[in-house]
Every structure is written in C-alpha cells, then in structure tokens.
Amino acid sequence: MSRAYSLDLRQRIVDAITQGETRRAAAAAFKVSPATAVRLKQRADRTGSVEPSRRGRPGGGGKLGPYQDAIIAEVEAQAE
C-alpha cells in the first residue's frame, strides 16, 4: 500500500495551481500525476485543507465492538 504525499508537497501543488499554473503543469513540476493535482485542488476547494483522509477501518467495530466497554471495565478492575 502506498503512502500519502506529505502535507508540504500537497500544499505546494495547490499553491501553484492557485497562482495560475495549470493542474497538468503543476503535476509535471512536482512529479505527480495530473489526476493527483486535480484531486488535491478539489479537496482544498471542498474542505479548505489538503490533509489526507483517514485510512483504514473505523475503530470500535468488529466482533468485540458491542462488548468494548465491558472488556475495558473488566481490565481496569483487574489492574486495581
């Protein structure tokens, strides 16, 4: 699985596009795909941030999700 681009790189790409450079030109300058530049600009316009989305499954789910509070209480009781 690949890693997300750094926040610094993401911001520099969006700044270049905002200053009038085309998305393709910004992508070429920073050696990323044009689709990445388009998605970063869309994210910046939509959310106001270039931070990547959270990856992976949300916490607290799975088979033991409904019993999480009881398990934590039991472990804390044993620690005392």
C-alpha positions in Angstrom: 0.0 0.0 0.0 1.3 3.4 -0.9 1.7 6.3 1.5 0.0 9.7 1.3 2.1 12.6 -0.1 3.5 14.9 2.5 1.5 17.9 3.6 4.2 20.2 2.3 4.1 18.8 -1.2 0.3 18.8 -1.2 0.2 22.5 -0.2 2.9 23.5 -2.8 0.9 21.8 -5.6 -2.3 23.6 -4.5 -0.5 26.9 -4.2 1.0 26.6 -7.7 -2.5 25.9 -9.1 -4.0 28.8 -7.1 -1.3 31.1 -8.5 -2.4 30.4 -12.1 -0.4 27.4 -13.1 -2.5 24.7 -14.8 -3.1 21.4 -13.0 -1.1 19.5 -15.5 1.9 21.9 -15.3 1.8 21.8 -11.5 1.7 18.0 -11.7 4.7 17.9 -14.0 6.7 20.3 -11.9 6.2 18.3 -8.8 6.4 14.9 -10.5 2.9 13.6 -9.6 0.1 12.5 -11.8 -2.3 15.1 -13.3 -5.2 13.3 -11.5 -3.4 13.8 -8.2 -3.2 17.5 -8.8 -6.9 17.7 -9.8 -7.9 15.7 -6.7 -5.8 17.9 -4.4 -7.3 21.1 -5.7 -10.8 19.7 -5.4 -10.1 18.7 -1.8 -8.7 22.1 -1.0 -11.7 23.8 -2.5 -14.2 21.5 -0.8 -12.7 21.2 2.7 -10.2 24.1 2.9 -7.5 21.6 3.8 -5.1 19.4 1.8 -4.8 16.8 4.6 -5.3 13.2 3.5 -8.4 11.3 4.6 -8.2 8.8 7.4 -7.2 5.4 6.1 -8.3 2.0 7.3 -11.4 0.8 9.1 -13.1 3.0 11.8 -12.2 2.0 15.3 -14.6 0.3 17.7 -16.1 -2.1 15.2 -15.6 -5.8 14.7 -16.8 -8.7 16.7 -16.0 -7.3 20.1 -17.3 -3.8 19.4 -20.5 -4.2 21.3 -18.6 -5.5 24.3 -15.8 -3.0 24.3 -16.9 -1.0 27.4 -17.4 -4.2 29.4 -14.0 -5.5 28.4 -12.3 -2.2 29.3 -14.1 -2.1 32.7 -13.0 -5.7 33.5 -9.4 -5.0 32.6 -9.3 -1.8 34.7 -10.9 -3.6 37.6 -8.2 -6.3 37.5 -5.5 -3.6 37.5 -6.6 -2.2 40.8 
